[in-house]
Amino acid sequence: MTQGKKGSVAWPYVRPDGVDARRWWNGFIYSSWQLIGLNEALMRYRMVQWVDIWPIRRPTSGIHRMVLALVALSPRYLGSILGRINLPGGVEEQELWRFRSGFPTEDLLRLSGFNPAGLRGYAETLLAQAHSRDPLVKWLPLVRHTSYSGWSKLKADPLDCMWKRVAAEVLLQAHDDLAEDGLVEPLPDLTGEGWWTPLHDRLNPRYEEAATLERALGDFGLSPHPRVIVLVEGETELIHVPRLLAELGLTDPQQVRVQRCKGSKVSPQLIARYGVTPRVGRRVGDVWLLDATPTALVIAMDAENKWATPEKCEAERQALLAAVQEEAQSQGAEIPEDYLDFLVTVHVWGEDKYELANFTDDELIPVIAHVADREPEADSLEWRSRMRRFLEEARAVHHDIKVPIGRMRIKVDKVAMAEALWPVLRGKLESEFSEPAPATPVIDLAKRVCDVCQRISGIRAMRVPDGFAGSS
């Protein structure tokens, strides 16, 4: 196509010497669809130059018919593929809809001289070309969920390959419509296909083989869903647990998220139902694909209220697992018992509360003396002796550390105390982590969280339990 007087064949294709490149234009404009076949046309031209033999038939006649088909089909399909509609000046949207209703897909192809039987073949050729040339092809599961305003910012080969996929999708959507009317054979079912085919690269994120956005994000390590949620009770735990996990390499939000619940009476039912229940995708044979990265719940509490005894802890755990299973069943699935069992873990510090369970009196007394608010006697032997006695009495009846601190009539900032205890805890981590059963309960917790995170990281599907009565 040419534009105006400067578009005539007499106008030079190459910028003349002495003409400013910023002010020069060769006068030719092209449809995006014409550029689809540009690389092949250039390759054929170079072949003719090399062998000095002209092909007997027009080498680009098939591409020419495909371009005409794309031009004819675009008003019907392109807007939904790009997620936007651009109308030429003077054209009303009602005219577009009248065009779409007045010209069925079969008629559009007839007008362009394109055989409907060739839709799939040309589309697969375009997808195969894009697959072989696109340096970003491994990112396609994620890119297919971006809008035109996103991927149109690409340049060179990646952008050219995206337009090839757009063209292929126009042809394939036309094929799907004709298949519904029985005019062509339906596209093959790729479910369970063990090898790549061009149709796996369809741009449409709604076709069955396309990974959901959540699954694609998970595959690239970008999932907004953490692999493990750790529920802790107090301020000190909220400072110590994330730092321990960071020392072990678990620093990314999508790996572990530590959440404070401000008390052991809280019910984690809603967190379990929403955050832990697997997001079940398609069933393929004997497995369900998981749309989102799986998440496990680890609860770390003082041994009180509903977590006071091992029996109460297990009863709460089973109630949470039942809630998770119920949510999975609402999706038409069922979680196998071996998978379900490790989704919820309950960890208590032992008989004592957090500070007394994880630190000795010899570790606590100097820290309390250091952070005590304006306590001039904190360095005296008599003051430390009383502090030790009150700590021992608190341990005997499993009181919180605020009780002996209160008996000393001093004010201690819990955050400042947690900060001062951190170097002590890091030393314990270095000496105990390699042990099969660390002596410090919070080190044992960190080790369990690492194990759960590693176990759940590789799970992308879930086995269908034997005897499951749901639909396939």
C-alpha positions in Angstrom: 0.0 0.0 0.0 1.3 3.5 -0.7 0.4 6.9 0.6 0.2 10.0 -1.5 2.6 11.1 -4.2 5.7 10.1 -2.3 4.5 6.5 -2.3 5.0 5.9 -6.0 7.5 3.4 -7.2 9.6 6.2 -8.5 10.3 7.3 -5.0 13.6 5.8 -3.7 13.5 3.0 -1.1 16.9 4.0 0.3 17.5 7.4 1.9 19.5 9.6 -0.6 22.8 10.9 0.4 22.7 14.3 2.1 19.1 13.9 3.3 18.5 14.2 7.1 17.3 10.8 8.4 15.1 12.5 10.9 13.2 14.3 8.1 13.1 11.5 5.5 10.4 8.9 4.8 10.3 6.5 1.9 6.5 7.1 1.5 5.4 3.5 2.0 3.1 2.4 4.8 2.1 -1.2 5.5 -0.6 -3.1 7.4 0.6 -5.0 10.5 -0.6 -8.2 8.7 1.6 -7.5 5.7 4.6 -7.4 8.0 3.8 -10.9 9.2 5.3 -12.4 6.0 8.1 -9.9 5.7 10.9 -12.2 7.0 9.8 -15.0 4.7 9.6 -12.7 1.7 13.1 -11.4 2.4 14.4 -14.9 2.8 13.0 -16.0 -0.5 14.4 -12.8 -2.1 17.9 -13.7 -0.8 17.5 -17.2 -2.1 16.7 -15.9 -5.5 19.8 -13.7 -5.4 22.0 -16.7 -4.3 20.8 -19.2 -6.9 19.8 -16.7 -9.6 16.6 -18.7 -10.4 13.1 -17.3 -10.1 10.5 -19.7 -8.6 8.0 -21.0 -11.1 5.0 -19.8 -9.1 4.6 -16.8 -6.9 6.4 -17.7 -3.7 4.2 -15.4 -1.4 0.8 -16.2 -2.9 -0.2 -18.3 0.2 0.9 -15.5 2.6 -0.9 -13.0 0.5 -4.2 -14.9 0.9 -3.5 -15.3 4.6 -3.0 -11.5 4.9 -6.3 -10.8 3.1 -8.0 -13.3 5.5 -6.5 -11.5 8.5 -7.7 -8.1 7.2 -11.2 -9.5 6.7 -11.4 -11.3 10.0 -9.9 -8.6 12.2 -13.1 -6.6 12.7 -14.6 -9.7 14.2 -11.8 -11.1 16.3 -8.9 -8.6 16.9 -10.6 -6.4 19.5 -11.2 -9.3 21.9 -7.6 -10.6 21.4 -6.0 -7.2 22.0 -8.5 -6.1 24.7 -9.1 -2.9 22.8 -10.8 -1.5 19.7 -9.4 1.3 17.6 -11.8 2.8 15.1 -10.7 4.9 12.1 -11.8 8.5 12.1 -15.4 8.9 11.1 -16.3 5.3 11.9 -18.9 4.7 14.6 -18.9 1.7 16.8 -22.4 0.7 15.7 -21.0 0.3 12.1 -18.5 -2.2 13.4 -21.2 -4.3 15.1 -23.4 -4.1 12.0 -20.5 -5.4 10.0 -19.9 -8.2 12.4 -23.5 -9.3 12.4 -24.0 -9.0 8.7 -20.9 -11.0 7.6 -20.5 -14.5 9.0 -16.9 -15.8 9.3 -17.5 -18.2 6.3 -18.5 -15.2 4.1 -15.5 -13.2 5.2 -13.1 -16.0 4.2 -14.9 -16.4 0.9 -14.5 -12.7 0.1 -10.8 -12.9 0.9 -10.3 -16.1 -1.2 -9.1 -18.1 1.8 -9.9 -21.8 2.2 -11.3 -22.4 5.7 -9.5 -25.7 5.8 -6.2 -23.8 5.9 -6.9 -21.8 9.0 -5.3 -24.3 11.4 -2.3 -25.0 9.2 -1.4 -21.3 8.7 -2.0 -20.6 12.4 0.3 -23.5 13.5 3.0 -22.3 11.1 2.9 -18.8 12.6 3.0 -20.2 16.1 6.0 -22.5 15.2 7.9 -19.6 13.7 7.3 -17.5 16.8 8.4 -20.4 19.0 11.7 -20.9 17.2 12.6 -17.2 16.9 11.4 -15.6 20.1 14.2 -15.1 22.7 11.5 -14.6 25.3 9.5 -17.8 24.4 10.0 -19.3 27.9 8.1 -16.3 29.3 5.0 -16.9 27.1 3.0 -18.5 30.0 3.2 -15.1 31.7 3.3 -12.8 28.7 0.0 -14.2 27.4 -1.7 -12.7 30.5 -0.4 -9.2 29.8 -2.5 -6.6 27.9 -1.6 -5.1 24.5 -0.4 -2.0 26.3 2.1 -4.2 28.1 3.6 -6.5 25.4 3.4 -3.8 22.6 6.4 -2.1 24.4 8.5 -5.0 23.2 10.9 -4.5 20.3 12.5 -6.4 17.4 12.0 -10.2 17.4 9.9 -10.5 20.6 7.4 -7.9 19.2 7.3 -9.5 15.8 6.7 -12.9 17.4 3.8 -11.5 19.5 2.2 -10.2 16.3 2.6 -13.7 14.8 0.8 -15.1 17.8 -2.0 -12.5 17.5 -2.4 -13.4 13.8 -2.5 -17.1 14.7 -5.2 -16.4 17.3 -7.4 -14.6 14.8 -7.2 -17.6 12.5 -7.8 -20.1 15.3 -10.8 -18.2 16.7 -12.3 -18.2 13.2 -11.5 -21.9 13.0 -13.3 -22.5 16.4 -16.4 -20.7 15.2 -16.5 -22.7 12.0 -16.0 -25.9 13.9 -19.1 -25.1 16.0 -21.1 -24.9 12.8 -19.6 -28.2 11.6 -17.8 -26.6 8.7 -14.3 -27.7 9.8 -12.9 -30.3 12.2 -12.5 -29.1 15.8 -9.0 -28.5 17.0 -7.4 -31.5 18.8 -7.8 -32.0 22.5 -4.3 -31.5 24.0 -5.1 -32.8 27.5 -2.3 -34.9 28.8 -0.2 -34.4 25.6 3.4 -35.3 26.5 5.1 -33.2 23.9 5.0 -29.6 22.6 2.8 -28.7 19.7 2.3 -25.2 18.2 -1.2 -25.1 19.6 0.3 -25.1 23.1 1.5 -21.6 22.4 -1.9 -20.1 21.7 -2.0 -16.5 22.9 -5.5 -16.8 24.3 -5.2 -17.3 28.1 -8.6 -18.8 28.3 -7.9 -21.9 26.3 -7.6 -25.1 28.5 -3.9 -25.7 28.1 -2.9 -22.2 29.0 -1.5 -21.9 32.6 -3.5 -19.6 34.7 -1.9 -16.4 35.8 -1.4 -17.7 39.4 0.2 -20.8 38.1 2.4 -18.9 35.7 3.5 -16.6 38.4 4.3 -19.5 40.7 6.4 -21.2 38.0 8.5 -18.0 37.7 8.9 -17.7 41.5 6.6 -14.6 41.4 3.6 -16.0 43.2 1.9 -13.6 45.6 1.0 -16.7 47.7 3.7 -17.7 50.3 4.7 -21.4 50.5 4.3 -21.2 54.3 2.3 -18.9 56.6 3.6 -18.9 60.1 1.3 -17.6 62.8 3.0 -16.3 66.0 1.6 -14.7 69.1 3.7 -11.9 70.4 6.0 -9.0 69.5 9.2 -10.9 70.4 8.3 -13.8 68.1 7.5 -11.4 65.3 11.0 -10.1 65.5 12.9 -13.3 66.0 11.2 -15.8 63.7 11.6 -13.8 60.4 15.2 -13.2 61.3 15.9 -16.8 62.0 14.3 -17.8 58.7 16.3 -15.1 56.9 19.5 -16.6 58.3 18.3 -19.9 56.7 17.8 -18.3 53.3 14.0 -17.8 53.5 13.9 -14.1 52.8 11.3 -13.8 49.9 7.7 -13.0 50.7 6.6 -15.8 48.4 8.6 -18.3 50.5 7.4 -17.6 54.1 5.1 -14.9 55.6 5.1 -14.5 59.4 1.9 -13.1 60.8 1.2 -12.0 64.4 -2.2 -12.9 65.7 -1.9 -11.1 69.1 -3.1 -13.9 71.4 -3.5 -17.6 71.6 -7.3 -17.3 71.6 -7.5 -16.4 68.0 -9.1 -18.9 65.6 -7.1 -19.4 62.4 -10.1 -20.9 60.5 -10.4 -18.1 58.0 -6.7 -18.1 57.3 -6.8 -21.8 56.7 -9.8 -21.7 54.5 -8.6 -18.8 52.3 -4.8 -19.1 52.5 -4.2 -22.8 52.7 -6.9 -24.5 50.7 -5.3 -25.5 47.3 -6.7 -23.6 44.3 -7.6 -26.6 42.2 -7.4 -26.3 38.4 -8.1 -28.8 35.7 -8.1 -32.6 36.2 -5.8 -34.4 33.9 -6.0 -38.2 34.3 -5.4 -39.1 37.9 -4.2 -35.6 39.1 -5.6 -32.1 39.6 -3.3 -29.3 38.4 -3.0 -26.6 41.0 -3.5 -23.1 39.8 -1.7 -21.4 42.7 1.5 -22.2 44.5 0.4 -24.4 47.5 0.6 -22.8 51.0 1.1 -24.6 54.3 0.1 -23.2 57.7 2.5 -23.4 60.7 1.0 -22.2 64.0 3.5 -21.3 66.8 1.8 -20.6 70.2 2.3 -20.6 73.9 0.9 -23.7 75.6 -2.4 -22.2 76.8 -6.1 -21.9 76.0 -6.9 -24.1 73.0 -3.2 -25.0 72.6 -2.7 -26.0 76.3 -2.2 -29.7 75.8 -1.1 -32.0 72.9 -4.6 -33.4 72.7 -6.1 -29.9 72.3 -3.5 -29.0 69.7 -4.3 -32.0 67.6 -8.0 -31.4 67.9 -7.5 -27.8 66.6 -5.3 -29.1 63.8 -7.9 -31.6 62.7 -10.6 -29.0 62.8 -8.4 -26.8 60.5 -7.7 -29.7 58.1 -11.4 -30.5 58.0 -12.1 -26.8 57.0 -9.5 -27.0 54.3 -10.9 -30.2 52.9 -14.4 -28.7 52.9 -13.2 -25.7 50.9 -11.5 -28.1 48.4 -14.7 -30.1 48.1 -16.5 -26.9 47.2 -14.2 -26.8 44.2 -15.2 -30.3 43.2 -12.0 -31.9 44.4 -10.7 -33.8 47.4 -7.3 -33.5 49.0 -5.6 -36.9 49.5 -4.8 -37.6 53.2 -1.0 -37.7 52.8 -1.1 -34.2 51.2 -3.6 -32.8 53.6 -1.7 -33.9 56.7 1.3 -31.6 56.2 -0.8 -28.5 55.3 -1.3 -27.6 58.9 1.4 -27.9 61.7 1.0 -26.8 65.3 4.1 -26.0 67.3 4.1 -24.9 71.0 7.2 -23.8 72.9 6.7 -26.4 75.7 5.3 -25.7 79.1 6.8 -22.2 79.3 6.0 -19.0 77.4 8.2 -17.9 74.6 11.0 -16.0 76.4 11.3 -18.4 79.2 11.1 -21.4 76.9 13.9 -20.2 74.6 16.3 -18.4 76.8 18.0 -19.4 80.1 18.1 -17.1 83.2 21.7 -16.4 82.5 20.8 -15.1 79.1 17.7 -13.1 80.2 19.1 -11.3 83.3 21.8 -9.2 81.6 19.4 -8.3 78.7 16.7 -7.3 81.1 19.2 -5.3 83.2 20.4 -3.6 80.0 16.9 -2.5 78.7 15.3 -1.8 82.1 14.1 1.8 82.0 16.2 4.0 84.3 17.0 1.3 86.8 20.2 2.4 88.7 20.4 -0.9 90.7 20.3 -3.2 87.6 24.0 -3.9 87.8 24.1 -4.8 91.5 24.4 -8.4 92.7 21.3 -8.0 94.9 19.1 -6.8 92.0 20.2 -9.7 89.8 19.7 -12.2 92.6 16.1 -11.1 93.0 15.6 -11.1 89.2 16.9 -14.7 89.1 14.6 -15.8 91.9 11.5 -14.2 90.3 12.4 -15.9 87.0 12.7 -19.3 88.7 9.4 -18.9 90.4 7.7 -17.9 87.1 9.1 -21.0 85.4 7.7 -23.2 88.2 4.2 -22.0 87.4 4.7 -21.3 83.7 4.0 -17.6 83.9 4.7 -15.0 81.2 8.0 -13.1 81.6 6.0 -9.9 82.3 5.2 -11.3 85.7 8.7 -11.4 87.1 9.5 -8.1 85.4 6.4 -6.6 87.1 7.5 -7.9 90.5 10.8 -6.1 90.0 8.8 -2.9 89.5 10.7 -2.0 86.3 9.6 -1.1 82.8 10.9 -3.1 79.9 10.2 -2.4 76.2 9.5 -5.9 74.7 10.8 -4.8 71.3 14.1 -3.5 72.8 14.4 -6.8 74.8 13.8 -8.8 71.6 16.5 -6.8 69.8 18.9 -7.4 72.6 18.2 -11.1 72.7 18.7 -11.5 68.9 22.5 -12.0 69.0 22.0 -14.7 71.7 19.4 -16.5 69.5 21.6 -16.3 66.4 24.4 -18.0 68.3 22.0 -20.7 69.3 21.0 -21.2 65.7 24.6 -21.7 64.6 25.3 -24.3 67.3 22.0 -26.2 67.2 20.5 -26.2 63.7 22.5 -29.2 62.6 21.2 -31.2 65.5 18.4 -33.7 64.8 16.3 -32.1 67.6 17.4 -28.6 68.5 17.2 -27.8 72.2 15.8 -24.3 71.7 12.1 -24.6 70.6 12.2 -21.6 68.2 15.2 -23.1 66.4 13.2 -26.3 66.1 10.4 -24.3 64.7 12.7 -22.7 62.1 13.9 -26.1 61.1 10.4 -27.4 60.6 9.4 -24.4 58.5 12.4 -25.0 56.2 11.3 -28.6 55.8 7.7 -27.7 55.0 8.8 -25.0 52.6 11.2 -27.4 50.7 8.5 -30.1 50.6 5.8 -27.9 49.3 7.9 -25.9 46.8 7.9 -28.7 44.1 4.2 -29.4 44.2 2.3 -28.3 41.1 -0.4 -31.0 41.0 -2.4 -33.1 43.5 -3.3 -36.8 43.2 -6.9 -37.7 42.9 -7.7 -40.0 45.9 -8.7 -43.6 45.2 -12.4 -44.0 45.0 -13.1 -40.3 44.5 -16.7 -40.0 43.3 -16.4 -36.5 41.6 -16.3 -35.8 37.9 -13.2 -36.4 35.8 
